[in-house]
């Protein structure tokens, strides 16, 4: 890709559809649908991500990174909405990269049939690729099925070995953007943590070329420059679909610096996306 690189980082879309299948009583989905009826369906709105389509073009976005939780209970009707959104982005000429979150592996059946990878377009599941002349993207899947109220991820020893191998094979001089659904710091509730997050942080300290760590999961937008601690710049884009404080990040990359802008809309329909924070990072 030649020319400017402008990334829209969005996360936790939580496309939802009430499931009336009586067999859901035997799966975790009964909990998810009860939550949809009582709370989540009013908080995370299917239409809000679609409000961004024209804005992305206006802002010159070239790539869209989706860091997980495209669905709510990983059912086919929710994946259909996610595919529709991705198709709209692609129709506008945007390259889309997506990884699953814990809600995309919501049931044991979804995990067994690899629902995310079966339902998503193959081209959005690219796990490692060059981005322009100076950057490389690595997409990390640490999601897993968890019983009922758990929402954990797992940075397994096998994933660690593969990530280390991938990072070693990236051409010298390339700066890396690592995308994962979960933060590597376990400052949240025990049942929402990334198992093995401490090992991931230790690994990141050995690869200073990992410049940015993009994630979601917490629904709290965050920018944290951790380079003084030999860790990347951490960007949590929050939940783009949240009715009252939906947010996303615009990342403008050049060879020597990056401009990160945080956009927020408190309008339920996604009107008036406003830049509420700007940070510039130099790295050469």
C-alpha positions, 0 to 999 in steps of 0.5 A, spaced: 500 500 500 502 506 497 500 513 500 498 515 507 495 509 512 489 511 516 486 506 520 480 506 523 480 501 530 473 499 532 471 493 537 465 490 541 460 491 535 456 486 539 451 485 533 445 481 536 439 478 534 434 474 539 434 467 539 427 463 540 430 456 539 427 452 545 434 448 545 438 454 547 436 452 554 441 447 554 447 452 552 450 458 555 446 462 549 440 462 554 444 467 559 446 471 553 438 472 550 436 473 557 441 479 558 439 482 551 432 482 553 433 485 560 439 490 558 444 489 553 439 490 547 438 497 549 445 498 550 449 496 544 445 498 538 446 494 531 445 500 527 451 505 530 457 502 526 453 503 520 453 510 521 461 510 520 461 508 513 461 515 510 465 518 515 470 513 514 471 515 507 471 523 509 477 521 514 481 518 508 481 511 512 484 505 508 484 500 513 479 498 518 481 493 524 476 490 528 478 487 535 473 482 536 466 481 539 462 482 532 457 478 535 453 477 542 452 470 542 455 467 536 449 465 532 448 465 525 443 471 524 448 475 528 454 473 524 449 475 518 449 482 520 457 482 521 458 480 514 453 485 512 457 491 515 464 488 513 461 488 506 459 495 506 466 497 508 469 493 503 464 496 497 467 503 499 474 500 498 476 499 505 481 493 507 478 490 513 482 485 518 478 482 524 479 477 530 474 474 534 472 476 541 469 471 547 462 473 544 464 470 538 466 463 541 460 464 546 458 457 545 461 450 545 458 449 539 461 455 536 468 453 538 467 446 535 465 449 528 470 454 528 464 459 527 468 465 526 472 463 521 466 459 517 462 465 517 467 471 516 470 472 509 476 469 509 480 475 507 478 479 513 482 473 517 489 475 515 493 474 521 500 477 519 501 482 513 505 488 511 502 494 511 505 499 507 513 500 507 514 501 514 509 497 518 507 490 519 500 487 522 499 481 527 492 479 529 492 474 535 486 470 537 486 468 544 479 467 545 476 461 547 469 458 550 468 459 557 462 457 561 456 461 563 459 468 566 466 467 565 469 472 559 476 470 559 481 469 554 487 464 554 494 466 551 496 458 551 503 456 550 502 454 543 499 461 541 506 464 545 510 459 541 507 461 534 507 469 536 514 468 537 515 465 531 511 470 527 515 476 530 521 473 529 520 472 521 517 479 520 523 483 516 528 487 520 526 494 520 518 493 520 514 496 526 509 492 528 501 493 530 499 487 534 491 486 535 488 482 540 481 482 543 484 482 550 488 487 554 495 483 557 494 487 563 489 483 568 487 489 572 479 487 571 475 482 574 478 475 575 473 472 570 474 477 564 482 476 564 487 474 559 490 467 562 497 468 561 497 475 560 503 476 564 507 471 559 504 475 553 507 482 557 514 478 558 514 476 550 512 483 548 518 486 552 523 482 548 520 485 541 521 492 541 519 493 534 511 491 537 510 499 537 502 498 538 498 493 541 490 494 539 485 491 543 478 491 546 474 487 551 473 492 556 469 497 553 473 503 556 477 507 551 484 508 553 491 510 550 497 508 554 504 509 552 508 504 556 514 504 552 518 507 558 516 500 561 519 496 554 512 495 552 508 498 546 503 503 546 496 501 548 490 503 544 483 500 547 478 503 542 472 502 547 465 499 544 463 502 537 456 500 538 454 503 545 448 507 545 451 513 550 458 513 549 460 509 543 467 510 541 473 508 536 480 510 534 483 513 528 490 512 527 494 516 522 501 512 521 507 515 517 514 513 517 516 517 524 510 518 528 503 516 529 497 521 530 491 517 534 484 521 534 479 518 539 472 519 536 465 519 541 458 519 539 453 519 545 447 519 540 444 513 540 444 513 532 451 515 531 450 522 529 455 527 531 461 523 532 466 528 535 474 528 536 475 528 544 482 526 544 488 527 540 495 524 541 501 524 537 507 519 538 514 519 535 518 513 534 524 515 530 
